[in-house]
Amino acid sequence: AAYDRDVTASISRVAGTPPRVVTQSDLAALPAPVQRYLRVAGVVGQPRVRAMFVRMHGRIRGAPDTAWMPFSSEQHNTFGDAPSRMFYMTATRALLPIQGYHRFIASPASMLIKAAALVPLVDLAGPQMTQSETVTLFNDLCIMAPSALLDRHVSWSEAPTTSRGHDRDDAVVVRAHFSHAGHTVSADLVFGSDGMLADFISDDRYAASADGTTMRRRRWSTPLGAVRRYGPVRLASAGVAKWHDGDRSWAYLELTIDDVRYDRRR
């Protein structure tokens, strides 16, 4: 119910004036690999994304030594002057349903996870959670709403001379920054030889402990693949979310993006 209320309010805030159409001249200020990405993704000639609905499915786990849980999710994001992220997930552990709601509307962000919709398992909020959700919102933007890379919240700096962990020989790396709700986060955007986004690597996200009581800053990456068409645009349809701790890394999320729709609900 909270998720539905938040979605309705957020979508109403961005409705109204028709969005601008992305033109070739809009791309001129972007780094060359990002310009190519937007062209290959097919956003030129399309309206800038103001709101986005996504459905996903996959599997998730809390630690490298715990069992995978199947999950399905839906989410709504808004972009432009009022970025927000509302992510609702249902998973199953030992036949017990687990519900989770990540909420980031203005500040602070929060994460609430319950068993059988009754028993709280994780309830987090505060500056670390807000910074983490800022990274995740930026990740959503880069992967599923690439026209929003034109928003004023995104800036660019000189490309790094060394990567932060990608393993692609054909990669081109661009460093990007995203500012929102008092936080500025950075990420290396890794592009493959086909021009599509192949990975997103950030050192600005926090991982929650197994019991959900504390958070620790770690490198986070989302390798991508299986490009397909969603309406007028081409996007990665499969991804993995990984934590990195020194030389050790592990995947905690594997997902398939089933549906992406812009400026509409469900």
C-alpha positions in Angstrom: 0.0 0.0 0.0 2.8 2.4 0.8 4.5 1.6 -2.5 1.3 2.2 -4.4 0.7 5.5 -2.7 4.3 6.7 -3.3 4.1 5.7 -7.0 0.9 7.6 -7.5 2.2 10.8 -5.9 5.6 10.6 -7.7 4.1 10.1 -11.1 1.7 13.0 -10.6 4.6 15.3 -9.8 6.2 14.7 -13.2 3.1 14.7 -15.3 2.0 17.8 -17.3 4.3 19.5 -19.7 5.3 17.2 -22.7 8.9 16.1 -22.4 11.6 17.4 -24.8 12.7 15.2 -27.6 16.4 14.2 -27.6 18.2 15.7 -30.6 21.7 15.1 -32.0 22.8 18.5 -30.8 21.8 17.6 -27.2 24.6 15.0 -27.2 27.4 17.4 -28.1 28.4 18.1 -24.5 28.7 14.4 -23.6 31.9 12.3 -23.7 32.2 10.5 -27.1 31.5 7.0 -25.7 28.3 8.2 -24.0 27.2 9.9 -27.2 27.6 6.6 -29.0 25.7 4.7 -26.3 22.7 7.0 -26.6 22.7 6.7 -30.4 23.1 2.9 -30.3 20.4 2.7 -27.7 18.1 4.6 -30.0 17.1 7.5 -27.7 17.7 10.2 -30.4 14.4 11.4 -31.6 12.6 10.0 -28.5 11.2 12.0 -25.6 13.4 12.4 -22.6 12.4 10.0 -19.9 10.5 11.6 -17.0 9.1 8.4 -15.4 9.9 4.7 -15.8 8.2 1.4 -14.9 10.2 -1.8 -14.8 9.4 -5.5 -14.1 12.2 -8.0 -13.3 12.8 -11.5 -12.1 15.8 -13.5 -11.0 17.4 -14.8 -7.8 19.0 -13.1 -4.8 21.0 -14.1 -1.7 22.3 -12.4 1.4 25.8 -13.8 1.5 28.1 -16.0 -0.6 27.4 -19.0 1.6 23.6 -18.7 1.7 21.0 -20.2 -0.6 19.7 -18.3 -3.6 16.0 -17.1 -3.3 13.8 -16.6 -6.4 12.4 -13.1 -6.6 10.2 -10.9 -8.8 10.0 -7.2 -8.6 8.5 -4.0 -10.0 9.7 -0.5 -9.7 8.9 3.1 -10.6 11.6 5.8 -11.1 11.3 9.5 -11.9 14.0 11.6 -13.4 14.6 15.3 -14.2 14.1 17.8 -11.4 12.7 15.2 -9.0 14.6 11.9 -9.2 13.1 9.1 -7.2 13.2 5.3 -6.9 10.5 3.0 -5.6 11.4 -0.7 -5.8 9.1 -3.4 -4.5 10.3 -7.1 -4.4 8.8 -10.4 -3.4 11.1 -13.4 -2.8 10.7 -16.8 -1.3 12.9 -18.4 1.4 12.0 -22.0 2.5 8.5 -21.4 1.2 8.2 -18.3 3.3 7.3 -15.1 1.3 9.7 -12.2 1.8 8.6 -8.6 0.8 11.0 -5.7 0.4 10.5 -2.0 -0.3 13.3 0.3 -1.2 12.0 3.9 -1.0 14.0 7.0 -2.2 11.8 10.0 -2.6 13.8 13.2 -1.7 15.6 12.2 1.5 16.3 10.0 3.5 16.1 6.7 1.6 14.9 3.6 3.4 14.8 -0.1 3.0 12.1 -2.3 4.8 12.1 -6.1 4.4 9.4 -8.2 6.1 8.6 -11.9 6.3 5.1 -12.8 5.4 4.3 -9.1 5.3 4.3 -9.1 9.1 7.7 -9.7 10.7 10.4 -7.0 10.1 13.7 -8.5 9.0 15.6 -5.3 7.9 14.6 -1.7 8.5 17.3 0.8 7.4 17.4 4.5 6.8 19.9 7.4 7.2 22.8 8.9 5.4 24.5 5.7 4.4 21.3 4.2 3.0 20.6 7.5 1.2 24.0 7.4 -0.5 23.6 3.8 -1.4 20.2 4.5 -3.0 21.7 7.4 -4.8 24.2 5.0 -6.5 21.4 2.6 -7.3 19.2 5.3 -8.7 22.1 6.4 -10.9 22.6 2.8 -12.0 19.0 2.5 -13.0 19.3 5.7 -15.0 22.4 4.5 -16.9 21.0 1.1 -17.7 17.3 1.6 -18.3 16.8 5.3 -19.0 19.9 6.4 -20.9 18.3 9.6 -22.1 18.3 10.8 -18.5 22.2 11.0 -18.8 21.4 14.4 -20.3 19.9 15.6 -16.9 21.6 18.4 -14.9 22.2 15.9 -12.1 24.8 14.1 -14.2 28.4 15.4 -14.7 31.6 14.0 -16.2 35.3 14.1 -15.4 38.4 12.9 -17.1 38.4 9.2 -17.9 40.4 7.1 -15.4 43.8 5.8 -16.5 43.1 2.6 -14.7 39.9 0.7 -14.3 38.2 -0.2 -11.0 37.7 -3.9 -11.7 36.1 -4.6 -15.0 37.5 -7.5 -17.0 36.7 -6.5 -20.6 39.6 -6.2 -23.1 37.5 -4.2 -25.5 36.2 -1.7 -22.9 36.1 2.1 -23.0 35.7 3.6 -19.6 34.1 7.0 -18.7 33.8 8.4 -15.2 30.4 9.9 -14.3 29.0 11.7 -11.3 25.4 12.0 -10.1 24.2 14.5 -7.5 20.9 14.3 -5.6 19.5 14.9 -2.1 22.9 16.3 -0.8 25.0 13.3 -2.1 27.3 13.2 -5.0 28.3 9.7 -6.1 30.7 8.5 -8.8 30.9 5.5 -11.1 33.0 4.2 -14.0 30.7 3.4 -17.0 32.2 0.6 -19.0 31.2 0.4 -22.7 31.8 -2.6 -25.0 32.9 -2.6 -28.6 29.2 -2.6 -29.6 28.8 0.8 -27.9 26.4 -0.5 -25.3 26.9 -0.2 -21.5 28.7 -3.3 -20.3 29.3 -2.5 -16.6 28.8 0.1 -13.9 31.4 0.2 -11.1 31.2 2.4 -8.0 33.0 2.7 -4.7 30.3 4.8 -3.1 27.7 2.2 -2.1 27.2 0.5 1.3 26.4 -3.2 1.9 24.1 -4.1 4.7 25.3 -6.7 7.2 23.6 -10.1 7.3 21.4 -9.1 10.2 20.6 -5.7 8.6 21.9 -3.7 11.5 25.0 -2.1 10.0 26.3 -0.9 6.7 29.8 -1.1 5.3 31.2 0.8 2.2 32.2 -1.6 -0.6 32.9 -1.6 -4.3 29.8 -2.5 -6.2 29.4 -3.5 -9.9 26.7 -4.6 -12.3 28.0 -6.5 -15.3 25.4 -6.4 -18.1 24.5 -8.4 -21.3 21.8 -9.7 -23.6 20.8 -6.5 -25.3 17.2 -6.4 -26.6 14.6 -4.0 -27.7 12.1 -2.4 -25.3 9.7 -0.5 -27.5 11.8 2.2 -29.3 15.0 1.7 -27.4 17.7 -1.0 -27.0 18.9 -1.9 -23.5 20.7 -4.6 -21.6 18.2 -7.2 -20.5 20.3 -9.3 -18.1 22.5 -8.2 -15.2 24.4 -9.3 -12.1 25.0 -7.2 -9.0 28.3 -8.0 -7.2 30.1 -6.9 -4.1 33.9 -6.6 -4.1 36.1 -6.8 -1.0 39.8 -6.6 -1.8 40.6 -9.5 -4.2 37.3 -11.2 -3.3 34.0 -10.7 -5.1 30.7 -12.4 -5.1 27.3 -12.0 -6.9 24.3 -11.5 -4.7 21.8 -10.7 -7.4 21.1 -12.2 -10.9 18.2 -10.7 -12.8 16.4 -10.5 -16.1 14.6 -7.3 -17.1 11.2 -8.3 -18.4 9.5 -5.0 -19.2 10.5 -1.3 -19.4 7.9 1.4 -20.0 8.3 5.1 -20.0 5.9 7.8 -18.7 3.2 5.3 -17.7 2.2 3.1 -14.8 2.3 -0.7 -15.1 
